[in-house]
Amino acid sequence: MSVSRLAKNLKGSEIIKIAGEINELKKQGQKIANLTIGDFDSTIFPIPSELKEGIKKAYDEYQTNYPPADGIPALRESVSLFLKNRYSLTIDTKEIQISSGSRPLIYATYLALVDPGDKVIYPAPSWNNNHYCDLTGAEGVAVATTAENNFMPTADDLRPHISDATLLALCSPLNPTGTMFSKNDLEGICDLVLEENKRRGTDQKPLYILYDQIYSMLTFGKHEHYNPVTLRPEIKDYVIYIDGASKCFASTGVRVGWGFGPEKVIDKMRTVIMHMGAWAPKPEQVAMAAFIRDNTAVDNYLSAFKQRIQESLTTLYDSFKQLKAEGFNVDAIEPMGAIYLTVKIDYTGKTTPDGRLLKNSDDINFYLINEAKAAFVPFSAFGTDNSVNWFRASVGGCSLEDIKSMLPRIKEALTKLS
């Protein structure tokens, strides 16, 4: 059957391939510590009770017809207030777009700003930007980052690519690393974008920033979330934010996201989302509008939720650091935010007990799935080469007990390699 060039060239999610291996083992009755999916086991991390009751109440009240294309007014008003209280950002309701989670907002940003052949810059590793470039026919430029800077890009990393770019896609805390921008690094990037836009003529598109801060409420210890407009107010006309409730309230299936930015861009994104029909369900919008105005409920939920996420991340981090101290060729970066830990498992060139050579990060990962019953995601799924032996560990789908019981299995599996 003949299909479009777009359909022919699109690639599926690399994480789905790993999920297939895990599912096959589960069919055999094996229990796998699955640290692959950026989601939550809702039996371990349920949504806030106030939000759940609000959703049920909205259904009972028959709030089940089409919502407005930009989101119900009450939710956009609540989001505006939430942004003011939590980030000191003054955002008018006309500058806010509601959608079914954050993915339609990211795609709508690309569609509203990027023409086929336009250059889009993003760090590697990062989540899905290569696929959004494929969907829009953009020229994607993956800028390599380093462990020394927590896999976050700097202005110097981006500068060689900036002169003819249309979009700079950033995320902090970053999926897949769980690391964050420092204040100085983000200020440097903002200054770079401002300088570039001053240089461009009126006949040129400006350079926009897509700033994904969906994990911004999940930060740990001394680490603080920064955003472009708070640091550089004059950049407001060039930043489109991606945000929402999916991660900070463990409500990925509730499907309520919000984006905000320059009204002229948000207006075009609204039209894209309207034609996609990608609005959030109305009962969930009604409930979310009430919930995020309840500061006590929000703070109480976040306090307990963050403590449990941090405990899982810290347990994993400390264990990999202990393995490193014992001479294993592993490492980890301190958890800063989100639900992810960056771990290094550098065993390329080693041989498994049955004589198979581990040639790359994919081989290492599938060895651990089968031998240690532990599943990670190689950074190659996020735009790096598969010779990079760093991995994402997501703790939202595992209990702390599952993580603790997995760690001796990893040690034993690595010990068997020669």
C-alpha positions as CSV (number, residue, x, y, z in Angstrom):
1,M,0.0,0.0,0.0
2,S,1.3,3.4,-0.9
3,V,1.6,5.9,2.0
4,S,2.8,9.5,2.4
5,R,6.5,10.3,2.6
6,L,5.9,11.5,6.1
7,A,4.3,8.2,7.2
8,K,7.0,6.2,5.5
9,N,9.8,8.0,7.3
10,L,8.3,8.3,10.7
11,K,9.9,6.1,13.4
12,G,8.1,4.7,16.4
13,S,9.0,5.1,20.0
14,E,12.3,3.4,20.9
15,I,10.9,2.8,24.4
16,I,8.1,0.7,22.9
17,K,10.7,-1.8,21.7
18,I,12.0,-2.2,25.2
19,A,8.4,-2.5,26.5
20,G,8.0,-5.4,24.0
21,E,10.9,-7.3,25.6
22,I,9.5,-6.6,29.1
23,N,6.0,-7.8,28.2
24,E,7.4,-11.1,26.7
25,L,9.2,-11.8,30.0
26,K,6.0,-10.9,32.0
27,K,4.1,-13.4,29.9
28,Q,6.5,-16.0,31.2
29,G,5.7,-15.1,34.7
30,Q,8.8,-13.1,35.4
31,K,8.7,-9.9,37.5
32,I,10.6,-7.0,36.0
33,A,11.6,-3.8,37.8
34,N,10.5,-1.5,35.0
35,L,12.2,1.9,35.1
36,T,11.5,2.7,31.5
37,I,8.2,4.6,31.3
38,G,7.9,8.3,32.3
39,D,4.6,7.6,34.0
40,F,3.3,6.6,37.4
41,D,1.8,3.4,38.8
42,S,-1.4,4.9,40.1
43,T,-1.6,2.3,42.8
44,I,1.7,3.6,44.2
45,F,1.3,7.3,43.3
46,P,-2.5,8.2,43.1
47,I,-3.7,11.6,42.0
48,P,-4.7,14.1,44.7
49,S,-7.9,13.0,46.4
50,E,-9.4,16.5,46.0
51,L,-8.8,16.4,42.3
52,K,-10.3,12.9,42.0
53,E,-13.4,13.9,43.9
54,G,-13.7,17.1,41.8
55,I,-13.6,15.0,38.5
56,K,-16.3,12.6,39.8
57,K,-18.4,15.6,40.9
58,A,-18.1,17.2,37.4
59,Y,-19.3,14.0,35.7
60,D,-22.2,13.8,38.2
61,E,-23.1,17.4,37.2
62,Y,-23.1,16.4,33.5
63,Q,-20.1,18.6,32.5
64,T,-19.6,16.4,29.5
65,N,-20.1,18.5,26.4
66,Y,-17.4,20.1,24.3
67,P,-15.2,22.6,26.1
68,P,-14.1,25.9,24.4
69,A,-11.2,25.4,22.0
70,D,-8.8,27.4,24.3
71,G,-10.1,25.8,27.5
72,I,-12.8,26.7,29.9
73,P,-12.5,30.3,31.3
74,A,-12.3,29.1,34.9
75,L,-9.3,26.9,34.2
76,R,-7.4,29.6,32.3
77,E,-8.1,32.0,35.1
78,S,-6.9,29.4,37.6
79,V,-3.7,28.8,35.6
80,S,-3.1,32.5,35.4
81,L,-3.3,32.8,39.2
82,F,-1.2,29.6,39.7
83,L,1.6,31.0,37.5
84,K,1.5,34.3,39.4
85,N,1.7,32.5,42.8
86,R,4.2,29.8,41.9
87,Y,6.5,31.5,39.4
88,S,5.8,35.3,39.7
89,L,4.7,35.3,36.0
90,T,2.0,37.7,35.0
91,I,0.1,35.9,32.2
92,D,-3.2,37.0,30.7
93,T,-5.8,34.4,30.1
94,K,-5.6,35.2,26.3
95,E,-2.0,34.0,26.5
96,I,-3.0,30.6,27.9
97,Q,-4.0,27.5,25.9
98,I,-5.4,24.3,27.5
99,S,-4.9,21.0,25.8
100,S,-5.1,17.2,26.5
101,G,-1.7,17.1,28.2
102,S,1.5,18.7,27.0
103,R,2.2,16.7,23.8
104,P,-0.4,18.6,21.6
105,L,1.0,21.9,22.9
106,I,4.5,20.9,21.8
107,Y,3.3,19.7,18.4
108,A,1.2,22.9,18.0
109,T,4.2,25.0,18.8
110,Y,6.2,23.3,16.1
111,L,3.3,23.7,13.6
112,A,2.7,27.3,14.5
113,L,6.3,28.4,14.1
114,V,8.3,25.9,12.0
115,D,8.1,25.6,8.2
116,P,9.6,22.6,6.3
117,G,13.3,23.1,6.1
118,D,13.5,25.4,9.1
119,K,16.2,24.7,11.6
120,V,15.2,23.5,15.1
121,I,17.9,23.2,17.8
122,Y,17.6,20.9,20.7
123,P,20.0,19.2,23.2
124,A,20.9,15.5,23.0
125,P,19.7,13.8,25.0
126,S,16.1,15.2,25.0
127,W,12.6,13.9,24.6
128,N,11.0,13.5,21.2
129,N,12.3,16.6,19.5
130,N,13.7,14.5,16.7
131,H,10.2,13.1,16.1
132,Y,8.6,16.5,16.1
133,C,11.2,17.6,13.5
134,D,10.2,14.6,11.4
135,L,6.5,15.5,11.7
136,T,7.0,19.1,10.6
137,G,9.8,18.5,8.0
138,A,12.2,20.6,10.1
139,E,16.0,20.3,10.0
140,G,16.7,19.1,13.4
141,V,20.1,19.9,15.0
142,A,20.9,17.7,18.0
143,V,23.5,19.5,20.1
144,A,25.6,17.1,22.1
145,T,25.8,17.8,25.8
146,T,28.1,16.3,28.5
147,A,27.9,14.6,31.8
148,E,30.3,17.3,33.2
149,N,27.5,19.8,32.8
150,N,24.7,17.4,33.8
151,F,23.7,16.9,30.1
152,M,22.3,20.5,30.0
153,P,23.3,22.7,27.1
154,T,25.2,26.0,27.5
155,A,25.2,29.1,25.4
156,D,28.6,28.1,24.1
157,D,27.2,24.8,23.0
158,L,24.3,26.4,21.1
159,R,26.1,29.5,19.7
160,P,27.5,27.8,16.5
161,H,24.0,26.7,15.4
162,I,21.9,29.8,16.3
163,S,22.3,32.2,13.4
164,D,19.6,30.7,11.1
165,A,17.5,28.7,13.5
166,T,13.7,29.2,14.0
167,L,13.2,27.3,17.3
168,L,15.3,26.3,20.3
169,A,13.6,23.5,22.2
170,L,14.6,23.3,25.9
171,C,13.4,21.4,28.9
172,S,14.1,21.9,32.6
173,P,14.0,19.7,34.7
174,L,15.1,17.6,31.7
175,N,13.6,14.4,30.5
176,P,15.5,12.1,30.4
177,T,18.2,13.2,32.8
178,G,16.3,14.7,35.8
179,T,18.9,17.5,35.8
180,M,18.2,21.2,35.6
181,F,19.5,24.5,34.2
182,S,21.7,26.6,36.6
183,K,20.7,30.2,36.8
184,N,23.9,31.3,35.0
185,D,23.5,28.8,32.1
186,L,19.9,29.8,31.4
187,E,20.7,33.5,31.6
188,G,23.5,32.9,29.1
189,I,21.1,31.2,26.7
190,C,18.5,33.9,27.1
191,D,21.1,36.6,26.3
192,L,22.2,34.6,23.3
193,V,18.6,34.5,21.9
194,L,18.0,38.2,22.7
195,E,21.3,39.1,20.8
196,E,20.3,37.0,17.9
197,N,16.8,38.5,17.6
198,K,18.3,42.1,17.7
199,R,20.5,41.1,14.8
200,R,17.7,39.8,12.6
201,G,15.9,42.0,10.1
202,T,12.2,42.6,10.1
203,D,11.9,40.3,7.1
204,Q,13.2,37.4,9.2
205,K,11.5,35.1,11.6
206,P,12.6,35.6,15.2
207,L,14.2,32.8,17.1
208,Y,11.7,31.4,19.6
209,I,12.3,29.2,22.6
210,L,10.0,26.3,23.4
211,Y,10.5,25.9,27.2
212,D,9.1,22.7,28.5
213,Q,8.8,23.0,32.3
214,I,6.3,20.2,32.9
215,Y,8.4,18.9,35.8
216,S,9.1,22.2,37.4
217,M,7.2,21.5,40.6
218,L,9.3,18.4,41.2
219,T,12.6,19.7,42.4
220,F,14.7,18.4,45.2
221,G,17.0,19.8,47.9
222,K,18.9,23.0,47.1
223,H,18.0,22.8,43.4
224,E,15.8,25.6,42.1
225,H,13.8,25.8,38.9
226,Y,14.5,28.9,36.7
227,N,12.5,30.1,33.7
228,P,13.5,32.5,30.9
229,V,11.0,35.3,31.4
230,T,11.6,35.6,35.2
231,L,15.4,35.9,34.5
232,R,15.0,38.1,31.4
233,P,11.6,39.8,31.2
234,E,12.4,41.3,27.8
235,I,12.5,37.8,26.2
236,K,8.7,37.3,26.9
237,D,7.7,37.8,23.2
238,Y,9.9,34.9,22.2
239,V,9.1,32.1,24.7
240,I,6.4,29.5,24.5
241,Y,6.0,27.6,27.7
242,I,4.8,24.0,27.9
243,D,3.3,23.0,31.3
244,G,0.5,21.2,33.0
245,A,-0.7,18.8,35.7
246,S,0.5,15.5,34.3
247,K,3.7,15.1,36.2
248,C,3.5,17.3,39.3
249,F,0.2,15.7,40.4
250,A,0.9,12.2,39.0
251,S,-2.1,12.7,36.7
252,T,-0.8,11.7,33.3
253,G,-4.1,10.0,32.4
254,V,-6.2,13.0,33.5
255,R,-4.9,14.8,30.3
256,V,-4.8,18.5,31.4
257,G,-1.9,20.6,30.0
258,W,-1.4,24.3,29.6
259,G,0.8,26.3,27.4
260,F,1.4,30.0,27.5
261,G,3.3,32.7,25.6
262,P,2.9,35.5,23.2
263,E,-0.8,36.0,22.3
264,K,-0.2,36.0,18.6
265,V,1.5,32.6,18.8
266,I,-0.9,31.1,21.3
267,D,-3.8,32.2,19.0
268,K,-2.3,30.1,16.1
269,M,-1.6,27.2,18.4
270,R,-5.2,27.4,19.5
271,T,-6.4,27.0,15.9
272,V,-4.1,24.0,15.4
273,I,-5.4,22.3,18.6
274,M,-8.9,23.1,17.7
275,H,-8.6,21.3,14.3
276,M,-6.8,18.3,16.0
277,G,-9.6,18.2,18.6
278,A,-6.9,17.9,21.3
279,W,-8.7,19.7,24.1
280,A,-8.7,18.3,27.6
281,P,-11.9,16.6,28.8
282,K,-14.3,19.1,30.2
283,P,-14.9,17.4,33.6
284,E,-11.2,17.2,34.2
285,Q,-10.8,20.9,33.3
286,V,-13.6,21.9,35.8
287,A,-12.0,19.8,38.5
288,M,-8.5,21.1,37.8
289,A,-9.7,24.7,37.8
290,A,-10.8,24.3,41.4
291,F,-7.9,22.1,42.6
292,I,-5.0,24.4,41.6
293,R,-6.7,27.3,43.4
294,D,-6.6,25.3,46.6
295,N,-3.1,26.2,47.8
296,T,-3.3,24.0,50.9
297,A,-4.3,20.9,49.0
298,V,-1.6,21.5,46.4
299,D,1.1,22.1,48.9
300,N,0.1,19.1,51.0
301,Y,0.1,16.8,48.0
302,L,3.4,18.0,46.6
303,S,5.1,17.8,50.0
304,A,4.3,14.1,50.4
305,F,4.6,13.2,46.7
306,K,8.0,14.8,46.3
307,Q,9.3,13.1,49.5
308,R,8.5,9.7,48.1
309,I,9.9,10.4,44.7
310,Q,13.1,11.8,46.1
311,E,13.5,8.7,48.4
312,S,13.3,6.4,45.4
313,L,15.7,8.5,43.4
314,T,18.2,8.8,46.3
315,T,18.1,5.1,47.0
316,L,18.9,4.4,43.4
317,Y,21.6,7.1,43.3
318,D,23.3,6.0,46.5
319,S,23.3,2.4,45.3
320,F,25.0,3.2,42.0
321,K,27.6,5.3,43.8
322,Q,28.3,2.4,46.1
323,L,28.7,0.1,43.2
324,K,31.2,2.6,41.7
325,A,33.1,2.7,45.0
326,E,33.3,-1.1,44.9
327,G,35.0,-0.9,41.4
328,F,32.1,-1.4,39.1
329,N,32.1,0.7,35.9
330,V,29.0,2.6,36.8
331,D,28.1,6.1,37.9
332,A,25.1,8.4,38.5
333,I,24.3,12.1,38.6
334,E,22.7,13.6,41.7
335,P,18.9,13.7,41.3
336,M,17.8,17.3,40.9
337,G,14.2,17.2,39.6
338,A,11.5,15.2,37.7
339,I,11.2,11.5,38.3
340,Y,14.4,10.5,36.5
341,L,17.9,9.5,37.5
342,T,20.8,9.5,35.1
343,V,23.0,6.4,35.4
344,K,26.1,5.2,33.6
345,I,26.5,1.5,33.0
346,D,29.7,1.3,30.9
347,Y,30.1,-2.4,29.9
348,T,30.6,-2.2,26.2
349,G,33.0,-4.9,25.1
350,K,32.2,-7.3,27.9
351,T,30.9,-10.8,27.3
352,T,27.9,-12.4,28.8
353,P,27.9,-15.8,30.5
354,D,26.5,-17.4,27.3
355,G,29.2,-15.8,25.2
356,R,27.4,-12.8,23.7
357,L,29.5,-9.6,23.2
358,L,27.9,-6.4,24.5
359,K,28.5,-4.0,21.6
360,N,26.5,-1.0,22.7
361,S,24.1,0.5,25.2
362,D,21.1,-1.4,23.7
363,D,22.9,-4.7,24.3
364,I,23.7,-3.7,27.9
365,N,20.1,-2.8,28.5
366,F,18.7,-6.0,27.2
367,Y,21.3,-8.0,29.1
368,L,20.1,-6.4,32.3
369,I,16.4,-6.9,31.4
370,N,17.0,-10.7,31.0
371,E,19.7,-11.2,33.6
372,A,18.8,-8.7,36.4
373,K,15.1,-8.3,35.6
374,A,15.8,-4.5,35.6
375,A,14.9,-2.3,32.7
376,F,16.3,1.2,31.9
377,V,16.2,3.4,28.7
378,P,19.5,4.1,26.9
379,F,20.1,7.7,26.0
380,S,20.1,6.5,22.3
381,A,16.3,6.6,22.6
382,F,16.7,10.4,23.3
383,G,18.9,11.3,20.4
384,T,22.5,10.3,21.3
385,D,24.6,7.6,19.7
386,N,24.2,4.1,21.1
387,S,27.9,4.1,22.0
388,V,26.9,6.5,24.9
389,N,26.5,4.2,27.9
390,W,24.2,6.5,29.9
391,F,20.6,5.5,30.8
392,R,17.4,7.0,32.1
393,A,15.9,5.4,35.2
394,S,12.3,6.4,35.8
395,V,11.0,5.8,39.4
396,G,7.3,6.6,38.9
397,G,6.3,3.0,38.0
398,C,8.2,1.2,40.7
399,S,7.7,0.9,44.4
400,L,10.7,1.7,46.7
401,E,10.7,-2.0,47.7
402,D,11.0,-3.0,44.0
403,I,13.9,-0.7,43.5
404,K,15.7,-2.0,46.6
405,S,15.2,-5.7,45.6
406,M,16.4,-4.9,42.1
407,L,19.8,-3.5,43.1
408,P,21.5,-6.8,44.2
409,R,20.4,-8.4,40.9
410,I,22.1,-5.6,39.0
411,K,25.3,-6.2,41.0
412,E,25.2,-9.9,40.4
413,A,24.5,-9.5,36.7
414,L,27.4,-7.1,36.2
415,T,29.7,-9.5,38.2
416,K,29.0,-12.3,35.7
417,L,30.3,-10.2,32.7
418,S,33.9,-10.9,31.6
